[in-house]
Amino acid sequence: MIEWPHDETKPTKFALTTLPRRMSKKQIVRTLKERWRTELAYEELKGELGLDHYEGRSFPGWHHHVSVVLCCYAFIVAERVRHFPPSVRGEAQGYALRIAA
C-alpha cells in the first residue's frame, strides 16, 4: 500500500502486507490504520493511567497492575461512548462501538 496525499509531490508512506487478496481495499486500509489507534491507546495508557509506573519484581504484582489499568481504560472508553455516542452512518451498531475504543 502506498499513501500519497493530494498536496504532496511524492508518496509519503509505504506498507507491505500479507493480508488475503479477497479483502477489499477499504478493509486493508482500515486494518493498516488500526496501528495508529493502537499507538494512541498505548500512549494514553502510559500517560494518563500509569501503565509504565509499575516498579515491582513479581509477575502477580505486574499482572494485577496491568489488569487494573486496563479496567480503568475500559471504564474511560465506556464513559466516552456514553457521553459522545458515535454516529453509525448506516453501519452496524457493534462496529461503531469498536471504533470508539
NORFENFEN-V954649 format. One record per residue. N is the residue number from 0. RES is the residue in one small letter. SS is DSSP state (a for helix, b for strand, c for the rest). OMEGA is omega in degrees with one decimal (none if undefined). Layout:
n & res & ss & omega
N & RES & SS & OMEGA
N & RES & SS & OMEGA
//
This chain:
n & res & ss & omega
0 & m & c & 177.9
1 & i & b & 177.1
2 & e & b & -178.0
3 & w & c & 178.9
4 & p & c & -176.5
5 & h & c & -176.0
6 & d & c & -179.9
7 & e & c & 179.3
8 & t & c & 177.0
9 & k & c & -178.7
10 & p & c & -177.5
11 & t & c & -177.5
12 & k & b & 178.6
13 & f & b & 177.6
14 & a & c & 172.3
15 & l & c & -178.0
16 & t & c & 173.8
17 & t & c & 178.1
18 & l & c & -177.7
19 & p & c & 179.7
20 & r & c & -177.9
21 & r & c & 178.2
22 & m & c & 177.3
23 & s & c & 178.3
24 & k & a & 179.8
25 & k & a & 178.5
26 & q & a & 179.7
27 & i & a & 178.7
28 & v & a & 179.5
29 & r & a & 179.7
30 & t & a & -179.9
31 & l & a & 179.1
32 & k & a & 178.2
33 & e & a & 179.0
34 & r & a & 179.8
35 & w & a & 179.1
36 & r & a & 178.0
37 & t & a & 178.5
38 & e & a & 176.5
39 & l & a & 179.0
40 & a & a & 179.2
41 & y & a & 178.2
42 & e & a & 178.3
43 & e & a & 177.4
44 & l & a & 179.5
45 & k & a & -173.4
46 & g & a & -173.4
47 & e & c & -172.1
48 & l & c & 173.6
49 & g & c & 179.2
50 & l & a & -176.6
51 & d & a & -177.4
52 & h & a & -178.1
53 & y & c & -179.3
54 & e & c & 179.3
55 & g & c & -177.1
56 & r & c & -176.4
57 & s & c & 176.5
58 & f & a & 179.2
59 & p & a & 177.9
60 & g & a & 178.0
61 & w & a & -179.9
62 & h & a & 178.0
63 & h & a & -179.9
64 & h & a & -179.0
65 & v & a & 179.1
66 & s & a & 179.9
67 & v & a & 179.5
68 & v & a & 179.8
69 & l & a & 175.6
70 & c & a & 177.1
71 & c & a & 179.3
72 & y & a & 177.8
73 & a & a & 177.4
74 & f & a & 179.8
75 & i & a & 178.5
76 & v & a & 178.8
77 & a & a & 178.0
78 & e & a & 177.1
79 & r & a & -179.5
80 & v & a & -179.8
81 & r & a & -177.0
82 & h & a & -179.7
83 & f & c & -176.7
84 & p & c & 179.4
85 & p & c & 175.7
86 & s & c & -173.6
87 & v & c & 178.7
88 & r & c & 174.5
89 & g & c & 179.7
90 & e & c & -177.9
91 & a & c & 179.9
92 & q & a & -179.6
93 & g & a & 178.6
94 & y & a & -179.1
95 & a & a & 178.8
96 & l & a & 177.0
97 & r & a & 179.8
98 & i & a & -177.0
99 & a & a & 179.3
100 & a & c & none
//
